[in-house]
Amino acid sequence: MSSNTQNPVLLIGGSGVVGSRAARTLRRLQPGLPITLGVRDVARAQTLARELGGAEAVRINLERRDLGLPETAAFSAVVVLLKDDTLNSMKYAQAKGLPYVSFSDFVFDIGPEVALHIQHPTRSPVLLLGHFLGGTVTLATLHFARAFRRVDAIEIGAVFDEEDMGGPAARGDTERVTKDLPSPLMLKDGRFAWARGEDVYRDFVGVDGAQWRGRAYPLLDVVSLATATEARTVRLDFAVREAASRPSGQGVSHEVIIEITGEREDGTTGRVRHELIDADVHSGLSARGVALAVERLLGLAGGPPVKPGLYHPEGLLDPTSVVERLKEFGTRIRP
């Protein structure tokens, strides 16, 4: 299958908090790539489309197999930035042989998508991107893990500002997690388990030395990192900073702490800690992950267009290249 990059990328949910940032980031990376914002409120999205240039807004109906679009509509990829319980967006992409990106599925959500891909494995490249910050954290972790001959444990902690919890789609995802499956997936001592009781919680130290009580979250980073590194323990924990506890003079920001334990190339055993800090907050970092993935799927960076198959971000993007591009975007990485 060849990608016609003259056709626009369809961003479903493209006017939302993450979607609008993904559109702006994609425009920055690919100034000539047409973009279609697939939305419910076309009037509101038209303002963003004018800002982007080379973009338009169309109304999307996820209850229909054709998404409510005209038969003549043509796209180069379909990116879904909200939860599509119907899978009509994926069916639409498969029917037209287009790359498909699923952004809002937790680890317990992906069964229907996997089954649909298995039924039609040669139609489309399908990227499951239900990872923290659009896969950027998994890729950064894999970059840091290259310093080890053997990885034993990966523990990731993140601190959200209470004013950085996203828009309606993100809040809906959070509600879905707490209602549908309060037990997150983790790898502990070589066994995958749905965490319960005290295993759900972990204490970690933030970038400014503050102590945080984090709660494990059921994102796809756990399975990606477990299979890519063969670590025996992998977990991802989130904590929320109240505005009143924000250091004096500090605005809203997002921080990620990545700690890796294992055997180094020189045979010694140790633990390293890396910190990612970004004032463009959670939605901005997520948008970068989406944009980098779309670039790669279409063959606009990093290699030719991606062939049909089922992918996670680490199967498409080079971890070291992603870390360098995050730095270019302004993400601070310590040490």
URBELFEN-V267526 format. One record per residue. D_CENTER is the distance of its C-alpha to the mean C-alpha in Angstrom with 2 decimals. Layout:
BEGIN
D_CENTER, D_CENTER
END
This chain:
BEGIN
24.87, 24.73, 22.36, 24.35, 22.47, 25.15, 23.72, 21.08, 17.39, 17.14, 14.41, 15.03, 14.54, 14.79, 17.02, 15.00, 13.78, 10.26, 11.76, 14.70, 13.01, 10.96, 14.46, 16.17, 14.03, 14.55, 18.16, 18.53, 17.38, 19.33, 22.22, 23.87, 21.14, 21.97, 19.44, 20.11, 18.71, 19.00, 19.96, 22.55, 24.28, 25.23, 27.51, 24.92, 22.45, 25.35, 25.47, 21.98, 22.97, 26.11, 24.36, 22.09, 25.04, 24.93, 23.01, 24.13, 23.22, 24.04, 24.29, 22.24, 23.70, 21.43, 24.66, 25.97, 25.31, 25.79, 23.50, 26.67, 26.51, 29.65, 30.41, 30.56, 26.98, 25.27, 21.70, 19.99, 16.60, 15.16, 11.68, 11.37, 9.69, 11.82, 13.29, 15.83, 18.28, 20.59, 18.46, 20.65, 17.89, 17.26, 21.06, 21.54, 19.34, 21.18, 24.51, 24.07, 22.53, 19.40, 15.97, 13.62, 9.85, 8.94, 6.00, 8.09, 9.64, 10.44, 12.29, 15.44, 14.46, 14.05, 17.83, 18.79, 16.30, 17.43, 20.98, 20.77, 19.59, 22.43, 24.86, 24.03, 22.63, 23.98, 22.94, 19.37, 16.52, 13.86, 10.28, 8.69, 4.90, 5.31, 4.20, 5.03, 4.36, 1.67, 4.18, 6.79, 8.45, 9.11, 10.43, 12.42, 13.78, 14.95, 16.58, 18.42, 19.36, 21.34, 24.01, 24.86, 27.00, 25.88, 22.98, 24.16, 21.65, 18.21, 17.79, 14.96, 15.83, 14.25, 16.42, 15.54, 18.34, 19.80, 19.70, 15.94, 14.89, 13.62, 15.52, 16.93, 13.88, 12.18, 15.68, 16.16, 13.24, 14.86, 18.20, 17.24, 16.30, 19.52, 21.66, 20.62, 19.76, 20.48, 20.49, 17.23, 17.03, 17.95, 19.88, 23.18, 26.01, 24.88, 24.44, 21.50, 22.36, 21.41, 22.10, 25.03, 27.36, 27.07, 24.53, 21.93, 22.56, 22.51, 24.01, 22.60, 23.68, 21.79, 22.14, 25.39, 26.90, 26.30, 26.09, 23.28, 23.23, 19.69, 18.73, 16.66, 13.60, 12.85, 9.26, 9.01, 9.15, 12.82, 13.77, 12.08, 13.83, 16.90, 17.57, 16.86, 19.08, 21.38, 21.23, 23.19, 21.30, 17.56, 16.27, 13.76, 15.55, 15.18, 18.17, 19.05, 21.41, 24.09, 25.17, 28.64, 27.57, 25.84, 27.94, 30.60, 29.65, 25.90, 23.67, 20.27, 17.84, 14.95, 15.56, 14.07, 16.72, 16.36, 19.60, 20.65, 24.06, 25.88, 28.65, 28.74, 30.25, 33.58, 33.81, 33.32, 30.97, 28.90, 25.86, 23.77, 21.68, 19.26, 18.01, 15.36, 16.64, 15.70, 17.69, 15.17, 13.60, 10.35, 9.90, 10.94, 8.66, 5.53, 7.93, 8.75, 5.76, 6.43, 10.02, 10.32, 9.19, 11.71, 14.24, 14.22, 14.54, 17.43, 19.09, 19.15, 18.13, 18.30, 20.45, 21.71, 19.94, 18.15, 20.46, 19.99, 18.37, 15.57, 12.75, 9.90, 8.46, 11.40, 13.75, 13.24, 12.62, 15.11, 14.01, 16.95, 16.45, 12.93, 14.57, 17.39, 15.46, 13.74, 17.38, 18.52, 16.28, 17.94, 15.88, 18.63, 18.48, 21.36, 23.42
END
